[in-house]
Each structure stands twice: as structure tokens, then as C-alpha cells.
Amino acid sequence: MTDIQLFQILKQRLGDKEAEALVLFVDAKLKENNEQNLKVLATREDVFAVKEDVLKLREDMAKQETRLSQTIYIVGVAQFLAIVASVFALIKYAH
């Protein structure tokens, strides 16, 4: 519904001045609400920036996963060598 249509409907029931005042009031409120919504809503640039951040985060997680796997492998090998050394020490001590 356009302002003119709203004005024509209100004019029949309220009169010219009151209808015009009401239409102006409604327009002002709608503009105010739109401005408030624009402050809160994400723009395309905001969404694109978030997507870039997510991609960087995924890359970092993949690197950390590789480092973690390597660390787990090294710790496993060190534990195995410690167990083997302990067994040899026990055998040597027992003889």
C-alpha cells in the first residue's frame, strides 16, 4: 500500500490534516525501524569476511592436526623405547 492510498483511506475517516499527520507518523516510524535494522543486519561484506575467517580457521586446524599427529607418534616411539630400555635393564639386573 502506498502513502497516497493510505492517505485516501484515512482522509475519508479522519479528514485531511489528521490523515496527513498519521501518514507522516507512519512513514517516520518505518524509516526509523529500517535504520535500526540496517545497523544490526549483516552486509555481504560482513558475510564474506566471516567466510574468510572460517577458511583460515580450517587451515589452522588442519596444520594443528598434523602437528598433533606428529607429536603423538613421537611420544609413542619414545614410550616404546623407554619400555624396551626398561625391559633390557630388568633382564640385565636379573642376571
VOMAR-856337 format. One line per 3 residues: number of its first residue (from 1); their letters; for each residue x, y, z of N, C-alpha, C. Coordinates in Angstrom, 2 decimals. Example, Ala and Ser with C-alpha at 12.3 -4.5 7.8 and 13.67 -1.06 7.14 Angstrom:
VOMAR-856337
1) AS) 13.19:-5.69:7.80:12.30:-4.50:7.80:13.20:-3.30:7.80 ~ 12.85:-2.25:7.08:13.67:-1.06:7.14:12.90:0.03:7.87 $
//
This chain:
VOMAR-856337
1) MTD) 0.86:-1.16:0.00:0.00:0.00:0.00:0.91:1.23:0.00 ~ 0.60:2.17:-0.86:1.40:3.38:-0.97:0.90:4.43:0.03 ~ 1.71:5.45:0.21:1.33:6.55:1.09:0.04:7.22:0.61 $
4) IQL) -0.07:7.35:-0.71:-1.25:8.02:-1.27:-2.50:7.19:-1.00 ~ -2.40:5.90:-1.17:-3.55:5.04:-0.91:-3.94:5.10:0.57 ~ -2.95:5.04:1.43:-3.22:5.14:2.86:-3.86:6.48:3.20 $
7) FQI) -3.32:7.54:2.61:-3.87:8.87:2.85:-5.33:8.95:2.41 ~ -5.64:8.42:1.24:-7.02:8.47:0.73:-7.98:7.72:1.66 ~ -7.56:6.58:2.16:-8.41:5.80:3.06:-8.62:6.55:4.37 $
10) LKQ) -7.54:7.08:4.93:-7.63:7.78:6.21:-8.37:9.11:6.07 ~ -8.20:9.74:4.92:-8.84:11.04:4.68:-10.36:10.93:4.78 ~ -10.91:9.85:4.29:-12.36:9.66:4.33:-12.86:9.54:5.77 $
13) RLG) -12.05:8.99:6.66:-12.50:8.77:8.04:-12.02:9.84:9.02 ~ -10.83:10.41:8.74:-10.25:11.34:9.73:-10.22:12.80:9.27 ~ -10.18:13.01:7.99:-10.02:14.37:7.48:-8.61:14.55:6.95 $
16) DKE) -8.40:15.67:6.24:-7.12:15.90:5.57:-5.95:16.01:6.54 ~ -6.05:16.89:7.51:-4.91:17.16:8.41:-4.54:15.93:9.23 ~ -5.54:15.28:9.78:-5.28:14.11:10.62:-4.71:12.96:9.79 $
19) AEA) -5.24:12.76:8.60:-4.76:11.69:7.72:-3.31:11.96:7.32 ~ -3.01:13.21:6.96:-1.64:13.56:6.59:-0.69:13.37:7.76 ~ -1.10:13.77:8.95:-0.27:13.62:10.14:0.00:12.14:10.43 $
22) LVL) -1.04:11.34:10.29:-0.89:9.91:10.57:0.02:9.25:9.53 ~ -0.12:9.60:8.28:0.74:9.04:7.22:2.19:9.45:7.47 ~ 2.42:10.70:7.82:3.79:11.15:8.11:4.37:10.42:9.32 $
25) FVD) 3.55:10.22:10.33:4.00:9.49:11.52:4.38:8.05:11.17 ~ 3.53:7.39:10.40:3.81:6.00:9.99:5.09:5.94:9.17 ~ 5.26:6.87:8.23:6.49:6.91:7.43:7.72:7.09:8.30 $
28) AKL) 7.64:8.00:9.25:8.78:8.26:10.13:9.13:7.02:10.93 ~ 8.13:6.32:11.46:8.37:5.10:12.24:8.98:4.00:11.38 ~ 8.49:3.86:10.16:9.03:2.85:9.26:10.49:3.13:8.92 $
31) KEN) 10.79:4.40:8.65:12.18:4.77:8.35:13.08:4.52:9.55 ~ 12.60:4.85:10.73:13.36:4.63:11.96:13.64:3.14:12.16 ~ 12.63:2.32:11.95:12.80:0.88:12.09:13.78:0.33:11.07 $
34) NEQ) 13.68:0.82:9.84:14.60:0.38:8.79:16.04:0.74:9.13 ~ 16.26:1.95:9.64:17.61:2.37:10.02:18.15:1.52:11.16 ~ 17.31:1.20:12.13:17.75:0.33:13.23:18.08:-1.06:12.73 $
37) NLK) 17.28:-1.58:11.81:17.54:-2.90:11.25:18.84:-2.92:10.46 ~ 19.12:-1.85:9.72:20.36:-1.79:8.94:21.59:-1.80:9.83 ~ 21.48:-1.26:11.03:22.61:-1.26:11.96:22.90:-2.66:12.47 $
40) VLA) 21.89:-3.50:12.53:22.03:-4.83:13.13:22.31:-5.91:12.09 ~ 21.74:-5.78:10.91:21.84:-6.82:9.90:23.25:-6.88:9.30 ~ 23.66:-8.09:8.93:24.97:-8.28:8.31:24.90:-7.91:6.83 $
43) TRE) 25.95:-7.30:6.35:26.04:-6.97:4.94:26.75:-8.10:4.21 ~ 26.78:-8.04:2.92:27.50:-9.05:2.13:28.98:-9.06:2.51 ~ 29.53:-7.87:2.76:30.93:-7.78:3.14:31.17:-8.48:4.48 $
46) DVF) 30.22:-8.32:5.41:30.34:-8.99:6.71:30.33:-10.50:6.54 ~ 29.44:-11.00:5.71:29.34:-12.44:5.48:30.60:-12.95:4.80 ~ 31.10:-12.20:3.83:32.33:-12.60:3.14:33.50:-12.64:4.11 $
49) AVK) 33.59:-11.66:4.99:34.68:-11.62:5.98:34.60:-12.82:6.92 ~ 33.41:-13.19:7.32:33.24:-14.36:8.19:33.65:-15.63:7.46 ~ 33.27:-15.73:6.19:33.66:-16.91:5.41:35.19:-17.02:5.31 $
52) EDV) 35.85:-15.88:5.09:37.31:-15.89:5.03:37.91:-16.33:6.36 ~ 37.35:-15.85:7.45:37.83:-16.23:8.78:37.65:-17.73:9.02 ~ 36.53:-18.27:8.57:36.26:-19.70:8.74:37.28:-20.51:7.93 $
55) LKL) 37.57:-20.08:6.71:38.55:-20.79:5.89:39.93:-20.77:6.53 ~ 40.33:-19.61:7.07:41.62:-19.52:7.76:41.65:-20.42:8.98 ~ 40.55:-20.45:9.70:40.47:-21.30:10.88:40.59:-22.77:10.51 $
58) RED) 39.95:-23.17:9.43:40.05:-24.56:8.97:41.48:-24.91:8.59 ~ 42.16:-23.98:7.91:43.56:-24.22:7.54:44.42:-24.38:8.80 ~ 44.21:-23.50:9.77:44.97:-23.58:11.02:44.68:-24.89:11.75 $
61) MAK) 43.42:-25.32:11.74:43.07:-26.58:12.40:43.75:-27.76:11.71 ~ 43.81:-27.73:10.38:44.48:-28.81:9.65:45.96:-28.86:9.99 ~ 46.60:-27.70:10.09:48.02:-27.65:10.48:48.22:-28.19:11.89 $
64) QET) 47.33:-27.79:12.80:47.44:-28.25:14.18:47.21:-29.76:14.27 ~ 46.31:-30.27:13.44:46.05:-31.71:13.44:47.30:-32.47:13.01 ~ 48.00:-31.96:11.99:49.24:-32.59:11.54:50.29:-32.55:12.64 $
67) RLS) 50.44:-31.41:13.28:51.42:-31.28:14.37:51.07:-32.21:15.52 ~ 49.80:-32.29:15.85:49.36:-33.16:16.94:49.64:-34.62:16.60 ~ 49.38:-35.03:15.37:49.65:-36.42:14.96:51.14:-36.72:15.07 $
70) QTI) 51.96:-35.79:14.64:53.41:-36.00:14.73:53.85:-36.11:16.19 ~ 53.31:-35.26:17.04:53.67:-35.29:18.46:53.24:-36.61:19.10 ~ 52.05:-37.07:18.77:51.56:-38.34:19.32:52.47:-39.48:18.86 $
73) YIV) 52.88:-39.47:17.60:53.76:-40.51:17.08:55.11:-40.49:17.81 ~ 55.67:-39.31:17.98:56.98:-39.19:18.65:56.88:-39.66:20.10 ~ 55.82:-39.26:20.78:55.64:-39.69:22.18:55.48:-41.21:22.24 $
76) GVA) 54.75:-41.78:21.30:54.58:-43.23:21.25:55.89:-43.95:21.06 ~ 56.69:-43.45:20.14:58.01:-44.05:19.90:58.88:-43.92:21.15 ~ 58.86:-42.76:21.78:59.66:-42.55:23.00:59.21:-43.50:24.11 $
79) QFL) 57.90:-43.68:24.25:57.40:-44.61:25.27:57.84:-46.04:24.95 ~ 57.76:-46.42:23.69:58.19:-47.76:23.30:59.67:-47.96:23.63 ~ 60.49:-46.98:23.28:61.92:-47.10:23.57:62.17:-47.15:25.07 $
82) AIV) 61.41:-46.40:25.84:61.57:-46.43:27.30:61.19:-47.79:27.85 ~ 60.14:-48.39:27.32:59.72:-49.72:27.77:60.79:-50.75:27.40 ~ 61.30:-50.69:26.17:62.34:-51.62:25.74:63.58:-51.46:26.61 $
85) ASV) 63.97:-50.24:26.90:65.15:-50.00:27.75:64.90:-50.53:29.15 ~ 63.68:-50.35:29.66:63.35:-50.87:30.99:63.42:-52.40:31.02 ~ 62.92:-53.02:29.98:62.96:-54.49:29.91:64.41:-54.96:29.86 $
88) FAL) 65.24:-54.34:29.05:66.67:-54.72:28.99:67.35:-54.50:30.34 ~ 66.98:-53.40:31.01:67.58:-53.14:32.33:67.16:-54.20:33.32 ~ 65.91:-54.61:33.29:65.43:-55.68:34.18:66.12:-57.01:33.89 $
91) IKY) 66.28:-57.31:32.60:66.96:-58.56:32.22:68.41:-58.52:32.68 ~ 69.08:-57.40:32.46:70.48:-57.25:32.84:70.61:-57.32:34.35 ~ 69.69:-56.75:35.07:69.73:-56.75:36.54:69.46:-58.15:37.09 $
94) AH) 68.58:-58.88:36.39:68.21:-60.23:36.85:69.37:-61.19:36.65 ~ 70.25:-60.97:35.72:71.38:-61.89:35.50:72.54:-61.47:36.26 $
//
